[in-house]
Amino acid sequence: MIIGKTGPVPKKKRQEIDKRGSSYTEHQIQCQCEELLNIMGIAFIRIPDAVYRQFGYSSHSVSSGIKKQVNTYLKGLPDITILCKSGKYYAVELKSTKGKQSQGQKNFEKLVTGSNYYIIRSVEALQELIEEKSIR
């Protein structure tokens, strides 16, 4: 089931969205993907955007040392890291249809194994990845 702004999205409406590309914001896609992973009981790590805002970029009450650490170690991390019992992981960067990777995200992608990094633009695409990789 796909959750829309006001509840489940009817199948006909889903097909319309799929044909023209997702009309959801990145935040909405993140919420949908988190819900899917929780429903499926799949372990994952997600650092909320508020952490970056509070500790990294604009907070005046945080020391410059903390800001530097956040910017150095968290910049470019994927939105979701899926953890598998086998020890494998999948780095998932969530983007809207028009969303583009930041330079930090591109740098992170280069650091990890290419076969473990995915740019996902809809909850359906995440579900396909889960099925394709047999993630449980």
Secondary structure, 3 states (H helix, E strand, C coil): CCEECCEECCHHHHHHHHHHCCCCCHHHHHHHHHHHHHHHCCCEECCCHHHHHHHHHCCCCCCHHHHHHHHHHCCCCCCEEEECCCCCEEEEEECCCCCCCCHHHHHHHHHCCHHHEEEECCHHHHHHHHHHCCCC
